[in-house]
Amino acid sequence: MTEQTFDLVILGGGSGGYAAALRAAELGKSVALIEKDKLGGTCLHRGCIPTKALLHAAEVADTARDAASIGVRATLEGIDPAGVRAYREGIVAKKFKGLEGLVKARGITVIAGTGRLEAGPAVRVGDDLYRGTDVVLATGSFSRSLPGLEIGGRVLTSEHALELDEIPERVLILGGGVIGVEFASVWRSFGVDVTIIEALDHLVPNEDVTMSRGLERAFRRRGIASSLGVRFQSVTQTADAVTVTLEDGKTFEADYLLVAVGRGPATADIGYAEAGVALDRGFVTTDDRLRTNVPHVWAVGDIVPGLQLAHRGFQQGIFVAEEIAGLNPIVVPDLQIPKVTYSSPEVASVGLTEAQAVEAHGADAVVAYEYNLAGNGKSEILGTSGTVKVVRRKDGPVLGVHMVGDRVGELITEGQLAVAWEAHPEDIAPYIHAHPTQSEALGEAFLALAGKPLHTL
C-alpha cells in the first residue's frame, strides 16, 4: 500500500478529466489522473470520434452513389465492414497516441485502475491512496435503457452498434435524439432499411421545431422511416430477428434494435455518496462554479446536470483548473454552448429556440427570420437543402441561432459568439462573409433582421 499527495487528483480521463489535467499542469500544479480504461474516455473511444468517422464513411458512400449527377464516373460497389472498421480504429488510435504523448509531456501522473472517492479528499485505487489538495470528479456517462428493456442479443446500445461486423438489412432505432439520428444516417447511407421510433412528436425534440421538421423531411427523402408520438411498450427477439411493440399495438420487425434513449451519469459504486457528495437522480449537484457540497471536491462533464456534450466537459475541465488556480474564469452557461447533430443533414444550434424566446419574453417582443439554403450558392454546389433561423428580441440582441443542412455544424461558432456577446443583427450585418460559403446564409439572416434583406422579398 502506498500513499501519494498531489495538488490535483482527477477521477476519470475523458474529455473533462484530461482537459483539467492538461490545464492544471500548464499552471504548475502536480496532477494525478486516474482512469480505469483508456485516456480519452467515451468520446474518443466509443462516442464522438468513432461515430464521426462512420459518418464520414457514409458521406463518401453517398458521394460515390450520386457521382454521376455531377458528371463524375464512379460507382459504389458496396460497403466493406472490415475496411470501415480499420479506418475508424486507425483514427481513434492516432488520436489516442497523441493524447498519451501530450499527457506524458506535461508531467501528469497517470494511474490505471478503478478509483473510489474517499474523505480527505482522496481517491483509492486498489490498495493505493492518492490525496489531493483538490479532487475533480469526471467519471462520465453510460448508455441508458428503459425499464424492462434488457440489452443483449439483438438489442444493442451505441457501443455495441460500433462493434457490429456486418451491415444489417433492417434496423430499428429506439430514440430520435442525437445518437439515434446519427446512427440512422450512417446505416441508411450503407443501404440499411431504417426506422426510428420516438415517443415525442418530433425527431431531435430539443431543437427548434423548424429544424426538427426540416430533418424529418430530409430523412423521408432519404428513405428513413419514423414512428413519432407513440411510446415503446415491449420487445421480443428470436435467433434472427427482433420485434418492437408500441403502446398503440403497432409492431415493427428488424434484424437489430438500437436503444438510443440517452445517457446516464456514471456515479454509482464509486464512493461519492459515502464521501458525502450530494447526488440528484445520480447526477452530482454543483454550484455554478462546479464546486460540490464537499470542500475541495469538484465535478465536470456528463455527471453534472445539463447538456451531455464532450466540448462542454472539456470547457468545464479547463474552467475548474483555472478556478482552483485563482484565475476566476468566466462561466459559460449551457444556453451558450453550441450543439451539433452530425447526421446528413446536420442540425446545429445555440441559444433559445423561438418557442423558448416567446415564453421568456412574450410573442410581441420576439422576431425570428428563416433563410432557405436554396438561395445559398455553396449549398447548391454541395447539393444540400435546409434552413438558417435567427431569433432576436425586437430591437434587441440575438437570442438563438438554429440551422439544418449539410455541414452547418461548421457555422455554429459564429452563432455562439452572437448569442454570448448579446450582439444585435445590426452589429453583425456590416461585416463580410466570404463568397461563396455557407456562412453567407448566416450573413443574409442577420442582414434581414437588420432591416436590409438582399435576396428575399
C-alpha positions in Angstrom: 0.0 0.0 0.0 1.3 3.4 -1.0 0.0 6.9 -0.3 0.8 9.9 -2.5 -0.2 13.6 -2.4 -0.8 15.9 -5.4 -2.2 19.4 -5.9 -5.0 17.9 -8.0 -6.3 14.3 -8.3 -8.7 13.7 -11.1 -11.0 10.7 -11.3 -11.8 10.0 -14.9 -9.7 10.5 -18.0 -12.3 11.6 -20.5 -12.8 15.0 -22.1 -13.4 16.8 -18.9 -10.8 14.9 -16.9 -7.9 15.2 -19.3 -8.7 18.9 -20.1 -8.5 19.6 -16.3 -5.2 17.7 -16.1 -3.6 19.4 -19.0 -4.6 22.9 -17.9 -3.7 22.3 -14.3 -0.2 21.0 -15.3 0.2 24.0 -17.5 -0.5 26.2 -14.5 2.2 24.5 -12.5 0.2 22.0 -10.5 1.1 18.4 -9.7 -1.6 16.2 -11.2 -2.7 12.6 -10.8 -5.1 11.4 -13.5 -7.0 8.1 -12.7 -8.6 6.2 -15.5 -10.0 2.6 -15.4 -10.0 2.2 -19.2 -8.2 4.4 -21.7 -7.4 8.1 -21.7 -9.9 10.0 -23.9 -13.0 8.2 -22.4 -16.2 7.6 -24.2 -15.8 10.5 -26.7 -12.5 9.3 -28.1 -13.1 5.5 -28.0 -16.8 4.8 -28.2 -18.5 8.1 -29.0 -17.7 11.3 -30.8 -14.7 10.3 -32.8 -15.6 6.8 -34.0 -19.1 7.8 -34.8 -18.0 10.8 -36.8 -15.5 8.5 -38.7 -18.5 6.3 -39.5 -20.5 9.4 -40.7 -17.6 10.4 -43.0 -17.5 6.9 -44.5 -21.3 7.2 -45.0 -20.8 10.6 -46.7 -18.2 9.1 -49.1 -20.6 6.2 -49.9 -23.3 8.7 -50.8 -20.9 10.8 -52.8 -19.9 7.8 -54.8 -23.5 6.7 -55.2 -24.5 10.1 -56.6 -21.3 10.9 -58.5 -23.0 10.7 -62.0 -25.3 13.6 -61.1 -22.2 15.9 -61.2 -20.6 14.3 -64.2 -18.1 12.1 -62.4 -18.0 8.4 -63.4 -17.9 6.4 -60.3 -19.7 3.5 -58.8 -20.4 2.3 -55.3 -19.5 -1.4 -55.3 -20.6 -1.9 -51.7 -19.5 -1.4 -48.1 -16.6 -3.3 -46.6 -17.4 -3.5 -42.9 -13.8 -4.6 -42.1 -12.4 -1.8 -44.1 -14.7 0.8 -42.4 -13.7 -0.6 -39.0 -10.0 -0.4 -39.8 -10.4 3.2 -40.9 -12.3 4.1 -37.8 -9.9 2.3 -35.4 -6.9 4.0 -37.2 -8.4 7.4 -36.5 -9.0 6.6 -32.8 -5.6 5.0 -32.4 -3.8 8.1 -33.8 -5.7 10.5 -31.6 -5.2 8.2 -28.5 -1.4 8.1 -29.1 -1.3 11.9 -29.5 -3.2 12.3 -26.2 -0.9 9.9 -24.3 2.1 11.8 -25.6 0.7 15.2 -24.6 -0.2 14.0 -21.1 3.2 12.5 -20.6 5.0 15.6 -21.9 3.1 17.7 -19.3 4.4 15.5 -16.4 1.0 14.2 -15.4 1.0 11.0 -13.4 -1.5 8.6 -14.9 -2.9 5.8 -12.7 -4.6 2.9 -14.5 -7.3 1.4 -12.4 -10.8 1.8 -10.9 -10.8 4.7 -8.4 -13.1 5.3 -5.5 -13.6 8.6 -3.8 -12.8 8.8 -0.1 -12.9 11.6 2.5 -9.8 13.8 2.6 -10.4 14.3 -0.2 -8.6 11.4 -1.8 -9.1 8.6 -4.4 -8.3 5.0 -3.6 -7.2 2.7 -6.4 -6.8 -0.9 -5.1 -4.6 -0.6 -2.0 -3.1 2.8 -3.0 -4.4 6.2 -1.9 -4.0 9.4 -3.8 -4.6 12.5 -1.8 -5.3 15.8 -3.5 -5.5 19.4 -2.2 -8.4 19.3 -4.7 -10.2 16.4 -6.3 -12.1 16.6 -9.6 -14.8 14.0 -10.4 -15.1 13.3 -14.1 -16.4 9.8 -14.4 -18.6 10.4 -17.5 -21.8 8.5 -18.5 -23.2 5.3 -19.8 -25.9 4.3 -22.3 -29.3 4.2 -20.7 -32.1 1.7 -21.4 -35.8 1.7 -20.4 -37.4 -0.2 -17.5 -37.9 -3.8 -18.6 -35.8 -3.4 -21.8 -32.8 -5.7 -21.4 -29.7 -5.1 -23.5 -28.3 -8.2 -25.2 -28.5 -10.3 -28.2 -30.2 -8.3 -31.0 -30.9 -5.4 -28.7 -27.9 -3.0 -28.8 -26.5 0.2 -27.3 -24.4 2.6 -29.4 -21.2 0.9 -28.1 -22.4 -2.4 -29.4 -23.5 -0.9 -32.7 -20.0 0.3 -33.3 -18.7 -3.2 -32.9 -21.0 -4.9 -35.4 -19.0 -6.8 -38.0 -21.9 -6.8 -40.5 -24.1 -4.4 -42.4 -27.7 -5.4 -41.4 -30.6 -5.4 -43.8 -33.1 -3.8 -41.3 -32.6 -1.8 -38.1 -35.0 -0.3 -35.6 -33.7 2.7 -33.6 -35.5 3.5 -30.3 -34.9 7.2 -29.7 -34.9 10.1 -32.1 -32.3 12.2 -30.4 -28.7 12.9 -31.4 -27.4 9.3 -31.1 -30.4 7.8 -32.8 -30.5 10.0 -35.9 -26.7 9.9 -36.4 -26.8 6.1 -36.5 -29.9 6.2 -38.7 -28.0 8.4 -41.1 -24.9 6.1 -41.2 -26.9 2.9 -41.7 -29.1 4.4 -44.4 -26.1 5.6 -46.3 -24.8 2.0 -46.0 -28.0 0.7 -47.6 -29.9 -0.4 -44.5 -33.7 -0.2 -44.1 -34.0 2.1 -41.0 -37.0 3.0 -38.8 -36.7 5.4 -35.9 -39.2 5.1 -33.0 -39.5 8.3 -31.0 -42.1 8.8 -28.2 -42.2 12.6 -28.7 -43.8 14.4 -31.6 -40.5 15.2 -33.4 -37.0 14.0 -34.1 -34.3 15.8 -32.2 -37.1 17.1 -30.0 -34.8 19.5 -28.0 -34.2 21.6 -31.1 -36.2 24.4 -32.6 -39.3 22.8 -34.2 -38.4 24.3 -37.6 -35.1 22.3 -37.5 -36.8 19.1 -36.4 -39.3 19.4 -39.3 -36.5 20.1 -41.7 -34.6 17.0 -40.6 -37.8 14.9 -40.8 -38.4 16.0 -44.4 -34.8 15.2 -45.3 -34.9 11.8 -43.7 -38.2 11.0 -45.5 -36.5 11.9 -48.8 -33.6 9.6 -47.9 -36.0 6.7 -47.1 -35.5 6.8 -43.4 -38.9 5.9 -41.8 -40.1 7.4 -38.4 -42.8 6.5 -35.9 -43.4 9.6 -33.8 -45.6 10.3 -30.8 -46.2 6.8 -29.6 -44.3 5.2 -26.7 -42.4 1.9 -26.7 -44.1 -1.0 -24.9 -42.1 -4.1 -25.3 -39.5 -6.0 -27.4 -39.1 -9.7 -28.2 -36.3 -11.4 -30.1 -35.5 -14.6 -31.8 -32.3 -16.1 -33.2 -32.6 -13.9 -36.3 -35.0 -11.0 -35.6 -36.3 -8.5 -33.1 -39.8 -7.2 -32.8 -40.9 -4.0 -31.1 -44.4 -3.3 -29.9 -45.7 0.2 -29.2 -48.4 1.2 -26.8 -50.9 1.5 -29.6 -50.3 -2.1 -30.6 -48.3 -1.4 -33.7 -45.3 -3.7 -34.3 -42.0 -3.4 -36.1 -39.6 -6.1 -37.0 -35.9 -5.9 -37.9 -32.5 -7.6 -37.6 -31.4 -5.4 -34.7 -32.8 -2.8 -32.3 -30.5 0.1 -31.3 -31.5 1.6 -27.9 -30.6 5.3 -28.1 -32.7 6.8 -25.2 -29.9 8.9 -23.7 -27.0 8.6 -21.3 -26.9 8.3 -17.5 -24.3 9.6 -15.1 -21.6 7.1 -14.1 -21.6 7.8 -10.4 -22.8 4.5 -8.8 -20.5 2.5 -6.6 -17.6 4.9 -6.8 -17.8 6.2 -3.2 -19.5 9.5 -4.0 -22.5 9.2 -1.6 -20.3 7.6 1.1 -17.9 10.6 0.9 -20.9 13.0 1.4 -21.2 14.2 -2.2 -24.8 15.3 -2.9 -26.5 13.5 -5.8 -29.7 14.1 -7.6 -31.0 11.1 -9.6 -27.4 10.0 -9.9 -26.1 13.4 -11.1 -23.6 15.3 -9.0 -25.0 18.6 -7.9 -22.7 21.6 -8.1 -22.9 25.4 -7.9 -22.3 27.5 -11.0 -18.6 27.3 -10.4 -18.7 23.4 -10.4 -18.0 23.0 -6.7 -19.8 20.2 -4.9 -21.1 20.4 -1.4 -17.8 18.7 -0.2 -15.0 21.2 0.2 -12.2 20.9 -2.4 -14.2 18.4 -4.5 -15.4 19.5 -7.9 -17.3 17.8 -10.7 -17.3 18.2 -14.5 -18.8 16.7 -17.7 -21.7 14.3 -18.1 -22.1 13.7 -14.3 -23.1 17.4 -13.9 -26.8 18.1 -14.8 -27.2 19.8 -18.1 -26.0 19.2 -21.7 -24.0 16.0 -22.1 -21.5 17.1 -24.7 -17.8 16.4 -24.9 -17.0 20.0 -25.6 -19.0 21.1 -22.5 -16.9 18.7 -20.4 -13.7 19.9 -22.0 -14.5 23.5 -21.2 -15.5 22.7 -17.7 -12.3 20.8 -17.1 -10.3 23.9 -18.1 -12.6 26.1 -16.0 -12.1 24.1 -12.9 -8.3 24.0 -13.3 -8.3 27.8 -13.7 -10.8 28.3 -10.8 -8.5 26.2 -8.5 -5.6 28.3 -9.6 -7.4 31.5 -8.7 -7.8 32.9 -12.2 -11.6 33.5 -11.9 -12.6 32.2 -15.3 -16.0 33.2 -16.8 -19.0 30.8 -16.5 -20.3 29.6 -19.9 -24.0 28.6 -19.3 -25.5 25.7 -21.2 -27.6 28.1 -23.2 -24.4 29.5 -24.8 -22.9 26.1 -25.7 -23.3 25.1 -29.4 -25.0 21.8 -30.2 -24.5 19.8 -33.3 -26.2 16.6 -34.6 -23.8 15.2 -37.3 -26.4 13.4 -39.4 -27.0 14.1 -43.1 -28.3 16.8 -43.0 -26.7 18.2 -39.8 -28.6 20.2 -37.2 -26.7 22.9 -35.3 -28.0 25.4 -32.7 -27.1 27.7 -29.8 -29.3 29.8 -27.6 -33.1 30.0 -27.2 -35.5 28.3 -29.7 -38.3 30.6 -31.0 -40.7 28.9 -28.6 -38.4 29.4 -25.6 -37.8 33.0 -26.6 -41.5 33.7 -26.8 -42.1 32.0 -23.4 -39.3 34.1 -21.8 -40.0 37.5 -23.4 -43.5 37.4 -24.9 -44.6 36.9 -28.5 -44.7 40.7 -29.3 -41.0 41.0 -28.1 -39.5 38.3 -30.3 -38.7 38.3 -34.0 -37.5 35.3 -36.0 -36.2 35.1 -39.5 -35.6 32.0 -41.7 -33.3 31.9 -44.6 -33.6 29.0 -47.0 -30.3 27.4 -48.1 -31.8 27.2 -51.6 -30.6 30.8 -52.0 -27.0 30.0 -51.0 -24.6 29.2 -53.8 -22.3 26.9 -51.8 -25.2 24.9 -50.5 -26.4 24.5 -54.1 -23.0 23.2 -55.1 -23.0 20.8 -52.2 -26.5 19.6 -53.1 -28.0 20.3 -49.7 -31.2 21.9 -48.7 -32.0 23.4 -45.3 -32.7 26.5 -43.3 -30.9 29.1 -41.1 -33.1 30.6 -38.5 -32.1 33.5 -36.2 -34.2 34.6 -33.2 -33.8 38.0 -31.7 -35.5 40.3 -29.2 -37.4 43.0 -31.1 -34.9 45.9 -31.4 -32.6 43.8 -29.2 -29.9 41.1 -29.3 -29.7 37.8 -31.0 -31.2 35.1 -28.7 -30.7 32.0 -30.7 -29.3 30.6 -34.0 -30.6 27.4 -35.5 -29.6 25.6 -38.7 -30.3 22.4 -40.6 -28.3 21.4 -43.7 -25.1 19.5 -44.6 -22.0 20.9 -42.9 -23.9 23.6 -40.9 -22.1 22.4 -37.8 -19.0 24.3 -39.1 -21.0 27.5 -38.9 -22.4 27.4 -35.3 -19.4 29.1 -33.6 -20.4 32.4 -35.2 -23.9 31.9 -33.7 -22.3 31.2 -30.3 -20.4 34.5 -30.4 -23.5 36.4 -31.5 -25.6 34.9 -28.6 -22.9 35.0 -25.9 -21.9 38.6 -26.7 -25.5 39.7 -27.0 -24.9 41.1 -30.4 -27.6 42.9 -32.4 -28.1 41.9 -36.0 -27.3 45.5 -36.9 -23.8 45.0 -35.3 -23.1 41.9 -37.4 -24.7 42.9 -40.7 -21.9 45.3 -41.9 -19.2 42.5 -41.6 -18.3 40.4 -44.6 -19.0 36.7 -45.1 -16.7 35.2 -47.8 -18.3 34.2 -51.1 -19.2 31.5 -51.9 -19.5 29.9 -48.5 -22.4 28.6 -46.5 -21.6 31.3 -43.9 -23.3 33.7 -46.2 -26.6 32.2 -45.2 -26.0 33.5 -41.7 -25.0 36.8 -43.1 -28.2 37.0 -45.1 -30.3 36.2 -42.0 -28.5 39.0 -40.0 -29.0 41.4 -42.9 -32.7 40.6 -43.0 -33.1 41.1 -39.2 -31.2 44.4 -39.5 -33.8 45.6 -42.0 -31.9 45.3 -45.2 -32.6 41.9 -46.8 -30.9 41.4 -50.2 -32.0 38.1 -51.6 -35.5 37.9 -50.1 -38.7 39.9 -50.5 
